[in-house]
Amino acid sequence: MAEEQPIKFVAKRLAPLEKQPAPVWLIKDILPSGFLSLLQGLPGSFKTFEAVSFNLCLANGREWCGRRVKRCRTLYIAADDPDGPKLRAQAGPSITALLWKQSTQ
């Protein structure tokens, strides 16, 4: 068996990163385009509702909690609960309206 090589990390200067163009936002100041994003929280903290809400707003180009949204294609993978998305998607518009109302109070 071949000897495993250690993984090498290369340090980069920050200067080139500062020259990067501003991000294109799918949801203004929340969800950038072209990046892998993670939605994380405690059990029962409405992560799935949030994900469904994001997807519904992105797919329809509707504001999310008062923030501009760039309409785009979405993919929602229900890896944790294959039977849950239908009910959650039906509740999505109500949850989005509730989140928006709470964010403007």
C-alpha positions in Angstrom: 0.0 0.0 0.0 1.4 3.4 -0.9 2.3 5.8 1.9 -0.2 8.5 2.5 1.0 12.0 1.8 0.1 14.7 4.2 -2.4 17.3 3.0 -0.7 20.6 2.4 -2.4 23.9 2.9 -1.1 27.0 1.2 -1.5 30.4 3.0 -2.7 33.2 0.7 -2.4 36.9 1.1 -5.6 38.8 1.7 -4.7 41.6 -0.8 -6.0 39.6 -3.8 -9.2 38.7 -2.0 -9.9 42.4 -1.4 -9.9 42.9 -5.1 -12.6 40.4 -5.7 -15.9 41.8 -7.1 -18.8 42.3 -4.8 -21.0 39.3 -4.4 -24.1 38.8 -6.4 -26.9 38.2 -3.9 -29.7 35.8 -4.4 -31.3 37.1 -1.2 -29.8 40.5 -0.4 -27.2 40.3 2.4 -28.3 36.7 3.2 -27.6 34.3 0.4 -24.8 34.9 -2.1 -24.7 33.4 -5.6 -21.9 31.0 -6.5 -21.2 29.8 -2.9 -22.1 26.8 -0.9 -24.3 27.8 2.0 -25.2 26.1 5.2 -28.5 26.5 7.1 -27.8 25.3 10.6 -29.7 25.4 13.9 -31.1 23.4 16.8 -33.8 20.8 16.2 -37.2 22.5 16.0 -35.7 25.9 15.1 -37.6 26.1 11.7 -34.6 25.3 9.4 -36.7 23.4 7.0 -39.4 26.1 6.9 -36.7 28.6 6.3 -35.2 26.5 3.4 -38.7 26.1 1.8 -39.4 29.8 2.3 -36.0 30.7 0.6 -36.8 28.3 -2.3 -40.3 29.5 -2.9 -39.2 33.2 -2.9 -36.2 32.5 -5.1 -38.2 30.4 -7.6 -40.9 33.2 -7.8 -38.6 36.2 -7.5 -40.6 37.5 -4.5 -39.1 39.4 -1.6 -38.0 37.4 1.4 -38.6 39.2 4.7 -38.4 42.5 3.0 -35.2 41.7 1.2 -34.7 41.8 -2.6 -34.5 38.4 -4.2 -32.9 37.4 -7.6 -35.2 35.0 -9.3 -33.4 31.7 -10.1 -33.9 28.0 -10.3 -33.9 26.2 -7.0 -33.4 22.6 -5.8 -34.6 21.4 -2.5 -33.3 18.1 -1.3 -35.4 16.7 1.6 -32.7 14.3 3.0 -34.0 14.5 6.5 -37.7 13.9 5.9 -38.7 12.6 2.5 -42.5 12.9 3.3 -42.3 16.4 4.8 -41.7 18.9 1.9 -45.3 18.7 0.5 -46.9 19.9 3.7 -44.1 22.4 4.4 -44.3 23.8 0.8 -48.0 24.3 1.3 -47.3 26.2 4.5 -44.4 28.1 2.9 -46.3 31.3 1.8 -47.9 31.6 5.2 -44.6 31.2 7.0 -42.9 33.7 4.6 -45.7 36.3 5.3 -45.3 35.7 9.1 -41.5 36.0 8.9 -41.7 39.2 6.9 -44.3 40.7 9.3 -42.1 39.9 12.3 -39.0 41.3 10.6 -40.7 44.7 10.0 -42.0 45.1 13.6 
